[in-house]
Amino acid sequence: MKLHKISGYIQTIYLVEYPHGLLLLDGCSRADITTLAHFIIHKLGRSFSDLTTVVVTHMHPDHAGAANQLRKLTQCTVASANVSGQWYSGIDGFLMHLTDMALTQWVAKRKAKPRKNIWYSRKLTADVALNDGDTIPHFPDWQALFTQGHTDRDLSLYHRAENCVYIADLLVKVKGKATFPYPIFYPNRYKASLNRIKHLQVNKILLAHGNDIQLSDEEFEQIIAQSPSIPMTHWRSTKAKLKKVLFGVSRLKS
């Protein structure tokens, strides 16, 4: 096994190379397809169709945005968590989908990346629905772990032999320090997920935003203690800002 790290549009892409095929640890963004194809063909000297399996850890634009298109281009197997329903369902889901793409473009601008097309379907029908503890199709040395909280369907991918785990957005790096992500829809699940990763006692934690890290039990406990105890979501943030504006206006009038 060779683990390749590729600089993506706004995140690190993790591509695992084996003689029998290639495993993509997350579904990337639509803007990453050309980058990924170029790496496989020109850096690895392999066919793009050697991409065997793509795991979608959750439905955000930089983790699911390329999955459907990659399946069309390479006939790869797409796997995601066995959670009922679509994350972006209904009117609220439609609006959240647009908001998440806008946030992706904002992050890209902050990183001085050119504006690119990141549009993708807000619906995903996986070829394989992964339960907690299942092995990844065609790559049984990788195991799917439910580590929900950021959304209702977050996956982490654990490799026992290498004692490493890819945790997607369970943690992010801000100013060189690991911290909790935004949003957090399920704070209790989130804290439980961090505890689960802590108890794995891995040598290396792979982040989508921030490459790889090692954390002590004390550092885990500090993040858990600092993480929100109520949902920290788009709508709650919007309501808080509206209250601030309205309260400021009412004070001016009085």
PASEBA-1860 file (N, C-alpha, C; in nm, 3 decimals):
! residues 254
1> MKLHKISG> 0.084/-0.120/0.000/0.000/0.000/0.000/0.087/0.124/0.000 ~ 0.053/0.218/-0.088/0.118/0.350/-0.088/0.009/0.455/-0.072 ~ 0.026/0.543/0.026/-0.070/0.649/0.050/-0.018/0.778/-0.011 ~ -0.091/0.830/-0.109/-0.052/0.953/-0.178/-0.138/1.068/-0.127 ~ -0.073/1.181/-0.098/-0.143/1.303/-0.059/-0.135/1.401/-0.173 ~ -0.251/1.449/-0.217/-0.259/1.540/-0.331/-0.327/1.668/-0.284 ~ -0.272/1.780/-0.323/-0.333/1.908/-0.287/-0.457/1.930/-0.371 ~ -0.573/1.930/-0.307/-0.700/1.949/-0.377/-0.743/2.094/-0.380
9> YIQTIYLV> -0.863/2.117/-0.427/-0.915/2.254/-0.443/-0.916/2.327/-0.309 ~ -0.976/2.267/-0.206/-0.970/2.328/-0.073/-0.930/2.228/0.035 ~ -0.899/2.103/-0.004/-0.871/2.000/0.094/-0.759/1.909/0.043 ~ -0.708/1.825/0.133/-0.609/1.725/0.095/-0.682/1.601/0.043 ~ -0.637/1.553/-0.072/-0.691/1.431/-0.132/-0.601/1.315/-0.092 ~ -0.660/1.208/-0.042/-0.584/1.088/-0.004/-0.619/0.975/-0.101 ~ -0.520/0.935/-0.178/-0.535/0.827/-0.276/-0.444/0.713/-0.236 ~ -0.502/0.594/-0.219/-0.424/0.479/-0.176/-0.402/0.386/-0.295
17> EYPHGLLL> -0.275/0.354/-0.318/-0.237/0.275/-0.436/-0.205/0.132/-0.397 ~ -0.263/0.039/-0.470/-0.235/-0.104/-0.459/-0.211/-0.158/-0.600 ~ -0.145/-0.272/-0.612/-0.130/-0.332/-0.745/-0.264/-0.359/-0.814 ~ -0.366/-0.397/-0.734/-0.494/-0.437/-0.795/-0.590/-0.319/-0.817 ~ -0.556/-0.199/-0.767/-0.646/-0.087/-0.787/-0.613/0.031/-0.697 ~ -0.694/0.135/-0.710/-0.675/0.258/-0.636/-0.799/0.288/-0.552 ~ -0.775/0.331/-0.429/-0.883/0.365/-0.336/-0.875/0.513/-0.305 ~ -0.986/0.584/-0.327/-0.995/0.726/-0.291/-1.068/0.735/-0.159
25> LDGCSRAD> -1.001/0.790/-0.057/-1.058/0.791/0.078/-1.174/0.888/0.094 ~ -1.197/0.975/-0.004/-1.311/1.065/0.004/-1.348/1.112/-0.137 ~ -1.471/1.165/-0.150/-1.527/1.194/-0.281/-1.485/1.326/-0.344 ~ -1.396/1.402/-0.278/-1.340/1.526/-0.334/-1.448/1.627/-0.374 ~ -1.405/1.730/-0.446/-1.499/1.824/-0.507/-1.495/1.807/-0.658 ~ -1.594/1.860/-0.724/-1.597/1.850/-0.871/-1.471/1.913/-0.932 ~ -1.420/2.017/-0.868/-1.301/2.086/-0.919/-1.175/2.001/-0.910 ~ -1.180/1.889/-0.837/-1.061/1.805/-0.818/-1.048/1.693/-0.922
33> ITTLAHFI> -1.147/1.675/-1.008/-1.145/1.561/-1.100/-1.025/1.566/-1.193 ~ -0.998/1.682/-1.252/-0.884/1.695/-1.345/-0.752/1.672/-1.272 ~ -0.740/1.726/-1.150/-0.620/1.708/-1.070/-0.596/1.561/-1.040 ~ -0.702/1.492/-1.001/-0.692/1.350/-0.968/-0.656/1.267/-1.091 ~ -0.720/1.293/-1.204/-0.692/1.220/-1.328/-0.547/1.241/-1.371 ~ -0.500/1.364/-1.363/-0.361/1.395/-1.402/-0.263/1.319/-1.313 ~ -0.289/1.313/-1.184/-0.199/1.243/-1.092/-0.195/1.094/-1.123 ~ -0.312/1.034/-1.143/-0.317/0.889/-1.169/-0.248/0.855/-1.301
41> IHKLGRSF> -0.276/0.932/-1.404/-0.224/0.900/-1.537/-0.076/0.939/-1.552 ~ -0.041/1.060/-1.510/0.094/1.111/-1.536/0.193/1.088/-1.422 ~ 0.147/1.083/-1.298/0.238/1.061/-1.186/0.253/0.912/-1.153 ~ 0.141/0.841/-1.156/0.145/0.698/-1.124/0.162/0.611/-1.247 ~ 0.136/0.666/-1.365/0.148/0.589/-1.488/0.043/0.480/-1.499 ~ -0.076/0.508/-1.447/-0.183/0.409/-1.449/-0.303/0.464/-1.523 ~ -0.396/0.377/-1.556/-0.519/0.418/-1.622/-0.612/0.482/-1.520 ~ -0.687/0.581/-1.565/-0.784/0.645/-1.476/-0.887/0.542/-1.428
49> SDLTTVVV> -0.913/0.441/-1.511/-1.010/0.337/-1.474/-0.956/0.243/-1.365 ~ -0.829/0.260/-1.325/-0.776/0.184/-1.212/-0.834/0.233/-1.079 ~ -0.903/0.348/-1.084/-0.973/0.395/-0.964/-1.086/0.298/-0.935 ~ -1.072/0.221/-0.831/-1.163/0.109/-0.804/-1.277/0.146/-0.711 ~ -1.244/0.216/-0.603/-1.344/0.249/-0.502/-1.327/0.393/-0.456 ~ -1.440/0.462/-0.443/-1.444/0.597/-0.386/-1.537/0.594/-0.266 ~ -1.486/0.636/-0.151/-1.569/0.646/-0.032/-1.614/0.791/-0.016 ~ -1.740/0.810/0.014/-1.794/0.943/0.045/-1.819/0.947/0.196
57> THMHPDHA> -1.737/1.024/0.267/-1.749/1.027/0.413/-1.869/1.106/0.460 ~ -1.909/1.209/0.384/-2.031/1.285/0.409/-2.059/1.369/0.286 ~ -2.169/1.440/0.285/-2.219/1.497/0.159/-2.174/1.639/0.128 ~ -2.082/1.695/0.200/-2.037/1.831/0.172/-1.961/1.839/0.039 ~ -1.956/1.958/-0.022/-1.904/1.971/-0.160/-1.763/1.919/-0.180 ~ -1.677/1.929/-0.079/-1.538/1.885/-0.094/-1.518/1.740/-0.051 ~ -1.628/1.668/-0.026/-1.619/1.527/0.014/-1.708/1.436/-0.071 ~ -1.803/1.496/-0.140/-1.895/1.418/-0.224/-1.906/1.472/-0.365
65> GAANQLRK> -1.848/1.589/-0.389/-1.874/1.661/-0.514/-1.830/1.593/-0.641 ~ -1.729/1.504/-0.631/-1.679/1.438/-0.753/-1.731/1.296/-0.769 ~ -1.798/1.243/-0.667/-1.829/1.099/-0.664/-1.910/1.051/-0.784 ~ -2.021/1.117/-0.812/-2.106/1.072/-0.923/-2.033/1.079/-1.056 ~ -1.957/1.186/-1.077/-1.885/1.202/-1.203/-1.771/1.101/-1.215 ~ -1.702/1.074/-1.106/-1.595/0.974/-1.109/-1.650/0.836/-1.142 ~ -1.768/0.805/-1.093/-1.830/0.676/-1.124/-1.860/0.665/-1.273 ~ -1.906/0.775/-1.333/-1.932/0.775/-1.478/-1.804/0.758/-1.558
73> LTQCTVAS> -1.698/0.822/-1.513/-1.573/0.823/-1.588/-1.492/0.695/-1.573 ~ -1.500/0.632/-1.455/-1.410/0.518/-1.427/-1.482/0.388/-1.394 ~ -1.615/0.392/-1.379/-1.694/0.276/-1.335/-1.651/0.228/-1.196 ~ -1.601/0.318/-1.113/-1.561/0.282/-0.977/-1.684/0.252/-0.891 ~ -1.661/0.185/-0.779/-1.764/0.160/-0.679/-1.768/0.278/-0.583 ~ -1.887/0.332/-0.560/-1.902/0.441/-0.464/-1.966/0.385/-0.337 ~ -1.899/0.411/-0.224/-1.948/0.361/-0.096/-1.971/0.478/0.000 ~ -2.076/0.470/0.078/-2.103/0.572/0.180/-2.177/0.507/0.297
81> ANVSGQWY> -2.203/0.584/0.401/-2.264/0.530/0.523/-2.407/0.483/0.498 ~ -2.443/0.376/0.563/-2.578/0.321/0.554/-2.671/0.400/0.647 ~ -2.707/0.520/0.603/-2.797/0.608/0.676/-2.913/0.641/0.583 ~ -3.035/0.627/0.631/-3.152/0.646/0.546/-3.169/0.792/0.506 ~ -3.229/0.812/0.389/-3.260/0.946/0.342/-3.140/1.015/0.281 ~ -3.167/1.133/0.225/-3.063/1.217/0.167/-3.031/1.330/0.263 ~ -2.904/1.364/0.278/-2.864/1.470/0.369/-2.928/1.603/0.330 ~ -2.928/1.633/0.201/-2.982/1.761/0.153/-3.127/1.746/0.106
89> SGIDGFLM> -3.212/1.689/0.187/-3.350/1.666/0.145/-3.438/1.787/0.178 ~ -3.545/1.805/0.100/-3.642/1.910/0.126/-3.592/2.049/0.092 ~ -3.675/2.149/0.123/-3.640/2.289/0.096/-3.520/2.332/0.179 ~ -3.520/2.293/0.308/-3.406/2.327/0.395/-3.276/2.268/0.339 ~ -3.285/2.144/0.292/-3.167/2.079/0.236/-3.119/2.147/0.109 ~ -3.214/2.189/0.025/-3.179/2.261/-0.098/-3.104/2.389/-0.066 ~ -3.154/2.465/0.032/-3.089/2.590/0.071/-2.953/2.564/0.135 ~ -2.944/2.458/0.215/-2.818/2.425/0.280/-2.714/2.382/0.177
97> HLTDMALT> -2.757/2.311/0.075/-2.668/2.269/-0.035/-2.607/2.391/-0.103 ~ -2.690/2.491/-0.132/-2.641/2.615/-0.193/-2.545/2.687/-0.100 ~ -2.579/2.691/0.029/-2.494/2.757/0.128/-2.358/2.689/0.138 ~ -2.357/2.557/0.139/-2.232/2.483/0.151/-2.142/2.504/0.029 ~ -2.201/2.514/-0.088/-2.120/2.542/-0.207/-2.064/2.684/-0.201 ~ -2.144/2.779/-0.150/-2.096/2.917/-0.135/-1.980/2.922/-0.035 ~ -1.990/2.845/0.073/-1.882/2.839/0.172/-1.755/2.780/0.111 ~ -1.772/2.679/0.025/-1.657/2.619/-0.043/-1.586/2.722/-0.130
105> QWVAKRKA> -1.663/2.800/-0.204/-1.604/2.905/-0.288/-1.535/3.011/-0.203 ~ -1.593/3.041/-0.087/-1.533/3.139/0.004/-1.397/3.089/0.055 ~ -1.391/2.961/0.092/-1.265/2.902/0.139/-1.162/2.903/0.026 ~ -1.206/2.869/-0.095/-1.115/2.869/-0.210/-1.057/3.009/-0.234 ~ -1.141/3.110/-0.220/-1.094/3.248/-0.236/-0.992/3.283/-0.129 ~ -1.018/3.239/-0.005/-0.923/3.263/0.104/-0.789/3.196/0.077 ~ -0.792/3.085/0.005/-0.670/3.013/-0.029/-0.609/3.062/-0.161 ~ -0.666/3.170/-0.216/-0.618/3.229/-0.342/-0.628/3.131/-0.458
113> KPRKNIWY> -0.733/3.047/-0.456/-0.759/2.954/-0.565/-0.853/3.020/-0.666 ~ -0.835/2.992/-0.796/-0.927/3.048/-0.896/-1.068/2.992/-0.878 ~ -1.165/3.069/-0.915/-1.305/3.023/-0.905/-1.327/2.910/-1.005 ~ -1.385/2.799/-0.959/-1.411/2.684/-1.045/-1.554/2.635/-1.025 ~ -1.599/2.557/-1.121/-1.733/2.499/-1.113/-1.731/2.384/-1.012 ~ -1.806/2.397/-0.904/-1.812/2.291/-0.803/-1.953/2.234/-0.789 ~ -2.041/2.269/-0.882/-2.179/2.220/-0.874/-2.183/2.068/-0.878 ~ -2.265/2.008/-0.794/-2.284/1.863/-0.792/-2.423/1.833/-0.741
121> SRKLTADV> -2.471/1.716/-0.770/-2.605/1.676/-0.726/-2.609/1.667/-0.574 ~ -2.718/1.714/-0.516/-2.733/1.704/-0.371/-2.781/1.565/-0.329 ~ -2.801/1.476/-0.426/-2.843/1.340/-0.397/-2.734/1.241/-0.439 ~ -2.716/1.139/-0.358/-2.618/1.035/-0.388/-2.680/0.899/-0.361 ~ -2.672/0.813/-0.460/-2.711/0.674/-0.441/-2.585/0.590/-0.450 ~ -2.538/0.543/-0.335/-2.413/0.467/-0.331/-2.434/0.326/-0.384 ~ -2.328/0.269/-0.437/-2.331/0.128/-0.480/-2.327/0.036/-0.359 ~ -2.257/0.080/-0.255/-2.243/0.001/-0.132/-2.273/0.091/-0.013
129> ALNDGDTI> -2.368/0.048/0.072/-2.400/0.120/0.195/-2.324/0.055/0.310 ~ -2.235/0.131/0.371/-2.146/0.078/0.473/-2.206/0.090/0.612 ~ -2.206/-0.021/0.685/-2.242/-0.020/0.825/-2.117/0.001/0.910 ~ -2.136/0.041/1.032/-2.023/0.061/1.122/-1.943/-0.068/1.135 ~ -1.812/-0.058/1.108/-1.725/-0.175/1.119/-1.705/-0.251/0.989 ~ -1.781/-0.219/0.885/-1.765/-0.287/0.756/-1.629/-0.257/0.694 ~ -1.580/-0.352/0.615/-1.460/-0.327/0.537/-1.497/-0.259/0.406 ~ -1.400/-0.189/0.347/-1.425/-0.113/0.225/-1.421/-0.207/0.104
137> PHFPDWQA> -1.517/-0.196/0.012/-1.521/-0.284/-0.105/-1.388/-0.285/-0.180 ~ -1.335/-0.408/-0.204/-1.211/-0.433/-0.279/-1.085/-0.400/-0.198 ~ -1.101/-0.342/-0.079/-0.986/-0.304/0.004/-1.014/-0.340/0.150 ~ -1.013/-0.471/0.182/-1.058/-0.516/0.314/-0.967/-0.477/0.429 ~ -0.849/-0.422/0.400/-0.761/-0.378/0.508/-0.805/-0.242/0.564 ~ -0.904/-0.177/0.498/-0.961/-0.051/0.547/-1.100/-0.078/0.604 ~ -1.128/-0.015/0.717/-1.255/-0.038/0.788/-1.329/0.095/0.806 ~ -1.460/0.092/0.782/-1.544/0.211/0.800/-1.591/0.220/0.945
145> LFTQGHTD> -1.576/0.339/1.002/-1.624/0.365/1.138/-1.724/0.480/1.134 ~ -1.837/0.463/1.200/-1.932/0.574/1.213/-1.876/0.675/1.314 ~ -1.853/0.795/1.267/-1.804/0.903/1.356/-1.889/1.027/1.328 ~ -2.015/1.017/1.362/-2.113/1.121/1.329/-2.102/1.240/1.424 ~ -2.167/1.347/1.384/-2.170/1.468/1.464/-2.160/1.592/1.377 ~ -2.060/1.596/1.292/-2.050/1.703/1.192/-2.176/1.700/1.105 ~ -2.215/1.580/1.062/-2.344/1.553/0.997/-2.398/1.423/1.057 ~ -2.503/1.369/0.996/-2.562/1.246/1.049/-2.504/1.120/0.986
153> RDLSLYHR> -2.405/1.135/0.897/-2.355/1.020/0.822/-2.203/1.019/0.805 ~ -2.133/1.083/0.895/-1.987/1.091/0.882/-1.921/0.955/0.900 ~ -1.822/0.929/0.815/-1.741/0.809/0.825/-1.595/0.846/0.850 ~ -1.526/0.762/0.927/-1.381/0.763/0.933/-1.334/0.630/0.877 ~ -1.212/0.627/0.824/-1.158/0.507/0.760/-1.030/0.466/0.832 ~ -1.034/0.346/0.889/-0.927/0.298/0.977/-0.847/0.188/0.911 ~ -0.714/0.201/0.918/-0.624/0.097/0.867/-0.546/0.039/0.984 ~ -0.585/-0.081/1.025/-0.529/-0.139/1.147/-0.379/-0.166/1.135
161> AENCVYIA> -0.336/-0.221/1.022/-0.194/-0.258/1.007/-0.103/-0.137/1.015 ~ -0.144/-0.027/0.955/-0.065/0.097/0.960/-0.097/0.181/1.083 ~ -0.199/0.140/1.156/-0.245/0.211/1.276/-0.267/0.360/1.248 ~ -0.342/0.386/1.141/-0.377/0.524/1.105/-0.526/0.531/1.073 ~ -0.580/0.652/1.079/-0.722/0.671/1.052/-0.743/0.803/0.979 ~ -0.824/0.798/0.875/-0.867/0.920/0.805/-1.000/0.961/0.866 ~ -1.008/1.085/0.916/-1.130/1.127/0.988/-1.206/1.238/0.917 ~ -1.171/1.266/0.791/-1.242/1.367/0.711/-1.248/1.500/0.788
169> DLLVKVKG> -1.369/1.547/0.823/-1.386/1.677/0.891/-1.416/1.664/1.040 ~ -1.388/1.548/1.097/-1.413/1.533/1.242/-1.331/1.635/1.320 ~ -1.211/1.662/1.270/-1.127/1.770/1.321/-1.073/1.849/1.202 ~ -1.047/1.975/1.223/-0.982/2.058/1.120/-0.867/2.132/1.187 ~ -0.774/2.178/1.105/-0.663/2.256/1.158/-0.688/2.404/1.132 ~ -0.682/2.483/1.236/-0.696/2.629/1.226/-0.575/2.692/1.294 ~ -0.500/2.769/1.215/-0.378/2.832/1.266/-0.285/2.729/1.329 ~ -0.275/2.614/1.261/-0.183/2.510/1.304/-0.228/2.425/1.420
177> KATFPYPI> -0.352/2.446/1.465/-0.402/2.373/1.582/-0.530/2.298/1.548 ~ -0.540/2.173/1.593/-0.659/2.092/1.567/-0.775/2.142/1.651 ~ -0.893/2.150/1.588/-1.011/2.196/1.659/-1.136/2.134/1.595 ~ -1.253/2.164/1.652/-1.378/2.109/1.598/-1.418/2.186/1.472 ~ -1.496/2.122/1.385/-1.533/2.184/1.257/-1.661/2.268/1.270 ~ -1.699/2.329/1.160/-1.829/2.394/1.147/-1.894/2.337/1.020 ~ -2.020/2.296/1.026/-2.111/2.295/1.141/-2.094/2.169/1.226 ~ -2.163/2.167/1.340/-2.182/2.046/1.420/-2.332/2.034/1.446
185> FYPNRYKA> -2.394/1.939/1.380/-2.539/1.921/1.392/-2.577/1.837/1.514 ~ -2.488/1.747/1.554/-2.520/1.653/1.662/-2.406/1.654/1.764 ~ -2.408/1.748/1.857/-2.294/1.766/1.949/-2.264/1.644/2.036 ~ -2.367/1.573/2.081/-2.341/1.454/2.165/-2.274/1.344/2.084 ~ -2.322/1.323/1.963/-2.258/1.224/1.876/-2.114/1.266/1.845 ~ -2.096/1.396/1.827/-1.962/1.447/1.794/-1.863/1.415/1.906 ~ -1.901/1.443/2.029/-1.812/1.415/2.142/-1.783/1.265/2.152 ~ -1.886/1.183/2.128/-1.867/1.038/2.132/-1.772/0.992/2.022
193> SLNRIKHL> -1.782/1.056/1.905/-1.695/1.020/1.793/-1.549/1.053/1.823 ~ -1.526/1.170/1.883/-1.389/1.206/1.922/-1.334/1.106/2.024 ~ -1.417/1.067/2.119/-1.374/0.966/2.217/-1.338/0.835/2.149 ~ -1.416/0.800/2.047/-1.388/0.675/1.976/-1.252/0.679/1.909 ~ -1.222/0.790/1.842/-1.092/0.803/1.775/-0.980/0.806/1.879 ~ -1.004/0.873/1.990/-0.903/0.878/2.097/-0.868/0.738/2.144 ~ -0.970/0.654/2.163/-0.947/0.519/2.216/-0.880/0.426/2.115 ~ -0.878/0.463/1.988/-0.807/0.382/1.889/-0.656/0.384/1.912
201> QVNKILLA> -0.607/0.496/1.970/-0.463/0.510/1.998/-0.379/0.490/1.872 ~ -0.417/0.562/1.766/-0.346/0.547/1.638/-0.216/0.628/1.638 ~ -0.128/0.592/1.545/-0.002/0.665/1.529/-0.022/0.792/1.447 ~ -0.124/0.791/1.362/-0.141/0.903/1.271/-0.290/0.925/1.242 ~ -0.331/1.051/1.249/-0.468/1.090/1.215/-0.461/1.175/1.088 ~ -0.530/1.131/0.984/-0.531/1.201/0.856/-0.650/1.295/0.850 ~ -0.625/1.423/0.826/-0.730/1.524/0.819/-0.753/1.566/0.674 ~ -0.878/1.596/0.642/-0.908/1.652/0.511/-0.855/1.795/0.500
209> HGNDIQLS> -0.856/1.864/0.612/-0.810/2.004/0.615/-0.698/2.015/0.717 ~ -0.576/1.992/0.670/-0.464/2.003/0.762/-0.367/1.886/0.762 ~ -0.373/1.798/0.662/-0.281/1.684/0.651/-0.293/1.592/0.772 ~ -0.180/1.543/0.828/-0.190/1.444/0.936/-0.136/1.501/1.066 ~ -0.191/1.448/1.176/-0.155/1.495/1.309/-0.146/1.377/1.405 ~ -0.089/1.403/1.521/-0.096/1.312/1.635/-0.149/1.393/1.753 ~ -0.240/1.333/1.829/-0.296/1.403/1.944/-0.284/1.317/2.069 ~ -0.251/1.379/2.179/-0.247/1.309/2.307/-0.390/1.297/2.361
217> DEEFEQII> -0.410/1.212/2.461/-0.541/1.201/2.525/-0.584/1.335/2.584 ~ -0.487/1.408/2.638/-0.518/1.539/2.697/-0.568/1.638/2.592 ~ -0.506/1.634/2.473/-0.549/1.723/2.365/-0.689/1.687/2.317 ~ -0.717/1.557/2.308/-0.852/1.512/2.273/-0.953/1.565/2.375 ~ -0.921/1.548/2.502/-1.013/1.590/2.608/-1.039/1.740/2.604 ~ -0.937/1.816/2.571/-0.953/1.962/2.563/-1.047/2.000/2.449 ~ -1.032/1.935/2.334/-1.121/1.964/2.220/-1.264/1.923/2.253 ~ -1.279/1.807/2.316/-1.412/1.760/2.355/-1.477/1.861/2.451
225> AQSPSIPM> -1.401/1.909/2.547/-1.454/2.005/2.645/-1.492/2.138/2.579 ~ -1.416/2.178/2.477/-1.441/2.306/2.411/-1.546/2.297/2.302 ~ -1.577/2.177/2.255/-1.674/2.162/2.146/-1.814/2.198/2.195 ~ -1.903/2.243/2.106/-2.035/2.292/2.148/-2.122/2.183/2.209 ~ -2.207/2.225/2.299/-2.303/2.133/2.362/-2.441/2.145/2.301 ~ -2.461/2.247/2.218/-2.585/2.260/2.141/-2.546/2.266/1.993 ~ -2.638/2.231/1.902/-2.603/2.233/1.760/-2.548/2.368/1.715 ~ -2.445/2.361/1.632/-2.382/2.479/1.575/-2.399/2.468/1.424
233> THWRSTKA> -2.509/2.527/1.373/-2.548/2.505/1.234/-2.569/2.636/1.159 ~ -2.589/2.625/1.027/-2.612/2.741/0.942/-2.730/2.824/0.993 ~ -2.843/2.756/1.019/-2.966/2.826/1.055/-2.952/2.894/1.190 ~ -2.889/2.828/1.285/-2.869/2.888/1.417/-2.778/3.010/1.407 ~ -2.676/3.001/1.322/-2.586/3.115/1.303/-2.660/3.233/1.240 ~ -2.745/3.201/1.141/-2.823/3.306/1.074/-2.918/3.373/1.172 ~ -2.987/3.292/1.254/-3.080/3.348/1.353/-3.007/3.436/1.455 ~ -2.889/3.393/1.495/-2.812/3.472/1.592/-2.773/3.607/1.533
241> KLKKVLFG> -2.733/3.605/1.405/-2.695/3.730/1.339/-2.817/3.822/1.321 ~ -2.932/3.763/1.287/-3.054/3.841/1.272/-3.093/3.907/1.404 ~ -3.083/3.830/1.514/-3.116/3.885/1.646/-3.024/4.001/1.679 ~ -2.896/3.987/1.644/-2.800/4.092/1.670/-2.838/4.219/1.595 ~ -2.871/4.201/1.466/-2.909/4.316/1.383/-3.036/4.380/1.435 ~ -3.138/4.297/1.460/-3.267/4.349/1.506/-3.255/4.414/1.643 ~ -3.176/4.355/1.731/-3.158/4.412/1.863/-3.087/4.548/1.854 ~ -2.988/4.555/1.761/-2.918/4.681/1.740/-3.010/4.789/1.686
249> VSRLKS> -3.100/4.752/1.594/-3.195/4.847/1.538/-3.292/4.897/1.645 ~ -3.341/4.802/1.728/-3.437/4.841/1.833/-3.372/4.934/1.934 ~ -3.245/4.913/1.963/-3.174/5.000/2.057/-3.157/5.138/1.999 ~ -3.128/5.145/1.865/-3.113/5.275/1.800/-3.244/5.352/1.804 ~ -3.355/5.281/1.784/-3.487/5.347/1.782/-3.525/5.397/1.921 ~ -3.484/5.322/2.023/-3.517/5.364/2.158/-3.418/5.473/2.203
END
